């Protein structure tokens, strides 16, 4: 079911040298009930997937739900800037046009960001930046994660074999089966670090309110994604939503709720990746 995603391709340009070397990354009071967490996936460039996800969230928010919205699209070091922007801005474009905002197809995320502005839902910067992910690729977790995080999530120990194997498969398939094995292996910790940090943001916020995570399908897969890094008690109140294209097979075991949307026409991303690899 894997398709090339921005999360994986974001590492590719910075990894080119590595590849070529191998060849020749208003607040509610404390909840009085178990927090609800929704991990909501996406095919990054598919408007139908974004709309389907938005409709689910918006319906419940308009009925009174007030979760925090954690987003893969904002890097963790920009949380302060994001909070200031949300306080100052009345439109989604005001936030996404800030110079520190990473390059995404922001028009697809505008409705969910606008929902957060209109209903005063905190926006959370949940991702490890591309630069930090690349540092992890080259130097391991300690190159970008603090010692307490490494210890808390036992990142100093090997991953469970099944998890490592699935990450490896996702990375290889997400890069059009063209990565040398040793390069794919170095990318696994970067993907794990992103999932771990999203889980950390969710866990911290869940002490105060419910949380929705907006991220790629790969980050919310039940066997390897964010849910694996949440505390067991929080896993029990977490629902994983996948939004996949009708051309993709399988996926039902990876998500609690699965929505299929029409395939979005796009150029073959593998052609661009192939051209980069040939340079």
C-alpha positions in Angstrom: 0.0 0.0 0.0 3.0 2.3 0.2 3.2 5.2 -2.1 6.0 7.8 -2.3 5.2 10.5 0.3 6.6 13.9 1.1 7.8 12.7 4.5 10.2 10.3 2.8 11.1 12.4 -0.2 11.9 15.3 2.1 15.1 13.5 3.1 16.1 12.6 -0.5 17.9 15.7 -1.7 20.0 16.0 1.5 20.7 12.3 1.3 22.1 12.5 -2.3 25.7 12.6 -1.2 25.1 9.7 1.1 23.5 7.7 -1.7 26.3 8.4 -4.2 28.9 7.5 -1.6 27.2 4.2 -0.8 26.8 3.5 -4.5 30.6 4.1 -5.9 14.4 13.1 8.3 -8.1 29.5 25.2 -6.6 26.2 26.8 -9.1 23.8 28.4 -8.6 22.7 32.0 -7.2 19.3 32.8 -9.4 16.6 31.4 -11.7 14.8 33.8 -11.9 11.8 31.5 -9.5 9.7 29.4 -8.3 11.9 26.5 -9.5 11.1 23.0 -6.7 11.0 20.4 -7.3 10.8 16.7 -4.4 10.0 14.4 -5.6 11.0 11.0 -3.5 10.1 7.9 -3.4 11.5 4.4 -2.1 11.1 0.9 -0.3 14.4 1.0 -1.3 15.7 -2.4 -4.8 14.2 -2.6 -7.6 16.9 -2.2 -10.3 14.3 -1.7 -8.4 12.7 1.2 -7.9 16.2 2.8 -11.6 17.0 2.4 -12.8 13.7 3.8 -10.6 14.1 6.8 -11.7 17.7 7.3 -15.4 16.8 7.2 -15.0 14.3 10.0 -13.1 16.8 12.2 -15.2 19.8 11.4 -18.5 18.0 12.1 -17.4 17.1 15.7 -15.8 20.5 16.3 -18.9 22.4 15.2 -20.8 20.2 17.7 -18.7 21.4 20.5 -15.4 19.3 20.5 -12.3 21.4 21.3 -9.2 19.3 20.6 -5.7 20.5 20.0 -4.5 20.1 16.4 -1.0 18.6 16.1 0.5 18.9 12.6 3.3 17.1 10.9 3.5 20.2 8.6 5.0 22.4 11.3 8.5 21.8 12.7 8.9 21.6 16.5 11.3 24.5 16.7 8.6 26.8 15.4 6.1 26.2 18.1 6.6 29.6 19.7 6.3 31.3 16.3 3.2 29.2 15.4 1.5 30.2 18.7 2.2 33.9 18.1 1.0 33.6 14.5 -2.2 31.9 15.6 -2.8 34.7 18.2 -2.3 37.4 15.5 -3.8 35.8 12.4 -7.4 35.7 11.3 -6.8 33.6 8.2 -4.9 30.3 7.5 -2.9 32.0 4.7 -1.6 34.5 7.3 0.0 31.6 9.2 1.2 29.5 6.2 2.8 32.5 4.5 5.2 33.1 7.4 8.9 32.7 6.3 9.5 29.9 8.8 6.7 27.7 7.4 7.9 24.8 5.4 6.9 24.3 1.8 3.7 22.2 1.6 0.6 22.4 -0.5 -0.9 24.8 2.0 -4.1 25.3 0.1 -5.0 21.7 1.1 -4.4 22.4 4.8 -6.0 25.8 4.9 -9.5 24.5 5.9 -8.2 22.6 9.0 -5.9 25.6 10.0 -8.9 28.0 9.5 -11.0 25.7 11.7 -8.3 25.9 14.4 -8.3 29.7 14.2 -12.1 30.1 14.1 -12.6 27.8 17.1 -9.5 28.7 19.0 -8.0 25.2 18.8 -4.3 25.2 19.7 -2.1 24.3 16.7 0.9 22.2 17.7 4.2 21.9 15.7 4.7 18.2 15.9 7.5 17.3 13.4 11.2 16.9 13.6 12.6 19.2 11.0 14.3 18.1 7.8 17.6 19.3 9.0 17.3 17.4 12.3 16.2 14.3 10.4 19.2 14.5 8.2 21.4 14.9 11.3 19.9 11.7 12.7 20.6 9.9 9.4 24.2 10.8 9.6 24.8 10.7 13.3 22.1 8.7 15.0 19.4 9.8 17.5 21.7 11.8 19.7 22.5 14.1 16.8 19.1 15.8 17.2 17.2 14.3 20.2 17.8 15.1 23.8 19.1 12.3 26.2 15.8 12.3 28.1 13.8 11.6 25.0 16.2 8.9 23.9 15.9 7.2 27.3 12.2 7.6 27.7 11.5 5.9 24.4 14.4 3.4 24.7 15.9 4.5 21.4 19.3 3.3 22.6 17.9 -0.2 22.1 17.3 -2.0 18.8 13.8 -1.6 17.3 11.6 -4.7 17.4 12.4 -6.7 14.3 8.9 -6.5 12.8 8.9 -2.7 13.2 12.3 -2.3 11.7 11.4 -4.5 8.8 8.2 -2.5 8.0 10.0 0.8 8.2 12.6 -0.5 5.9 10.0 -1.7 3.4 8.1 1.6 3.6 11.3 3.6 3.0 12.5 1.4 0.1 9.1 1.4 -1.6 8.6 5.1 -0.9 11.9 5.7 -2.8 10.8 3.7 -5.8 12.9 0.7 -4.8 16.1 2.6 -5.9 17.9 3.1 -2.5 21.0 1.1 -1.7 20.2 -1.1 1.4 22.7 0.7 3.6 21.1 4.0 2.9 17.6 2.8 3.6 18.9 1.4 6.9 20.3 4.9 7.9 16.9 6.5 7.2 15.0 4.3 9.6 16.0 6.3 12.7 14.9 9.5 11.1 11.5 8.2 10.4 11.3 6.7 13.9 12.4 10.1 15.4 9.5 11.8 13.7 7.0 9.3 15.0 8.5 9.5 18.5 8.3 13.3 18.6 4.7 13.4 17.4 3.9 10.9 20.1 5.7 13.0 22.7 3.7 16.1 21.6 0.4 14.2 21.8 1.2 12.7 25.2 2.2 16.1 26.7 -1.0 17.8 25.3 -3.3 15.0 26.3 -2.8 15.9 30.0 -4.9 19.0 29.1 -7.3 18.1 26.3 -8.1 15.8 23.4 -5.7 15.8 20.4 -6.0 15.3 16.7 -2.8 14.5 14.7 -2.6 15.5 11.0 0.1 13.5 9.3 0.9 11.2 6.4 -0.6 7.7 6.4 2.9 6.2 7.0 3.1 8.1 10.3 -0.2 6.8 11.6 0.2 3.1 10.5 -0.6 1.0 13.6 2.3 -1.4 13.3 5.1 1.2 13.0 3.7 4.7 13.5 3.0 7.1 16.2 0.6 4.9 18.2 3.4 2.5 18.9 5.1 5.2 20.9 2.2 6.3 23.0 1.7 5.1 26.5 -0.5 2.0 26.7 -3.3 3.8 28.5 -3.4 6.5 25.8 -3.3 3.9 23.0 -6.6 2.6 24.5 -8.3 5.9 23.7 -6.6 6.5 20.3 -8.3 5.9 17.0 -6.2 5.6 13.8 -7.8 6.9 10.6 -6.3 6.1 7.2 -7.2 7.9 4.0 -5.9 5.9 1.0 -6.5 6.0 -2.7 -8.8 3.5 -4.4 -5.8 2.1 -6.4 -4.0 1.1 -3.2 -4.4 -2.4 -2.0 -4.8 -3.6 1.6 -4.5 -1.1 4.5 -7.4 -2.3 6.6 -5.2 -3.9 9.2 -3.2 -0.7 9.5 -6.0 1.6 10.5 -9.0 1.5 12.8 -11.1 3.5 10.3 -10.2 3.3 6.6 -11.6 5.7 4.0 -10.8 5.1 0.3 -10.8 8.2 -2.0 -10.4 8.5 -5.8 -6.8 8.4 -7.1 -5.4 11.9 -7.6 -3.8 12.4 -11.0 -0.1 13.2 -10.7 3.2 12.8 -12.5 5.1 9.7 -11.6 7.2 10.8 -8.7 9.6 7.9 -9.4 10.6 9.6 -12.7 11.8 12.7 -10.8 13.6 10.5 -8.2 15.2 8.5 -11.0 16.5 11.6 -12.6 18.0 12.8 -9.3 19.7 9.5 -8.8 21.3 9.7 -12.2 22.9 13.0 -11.6 
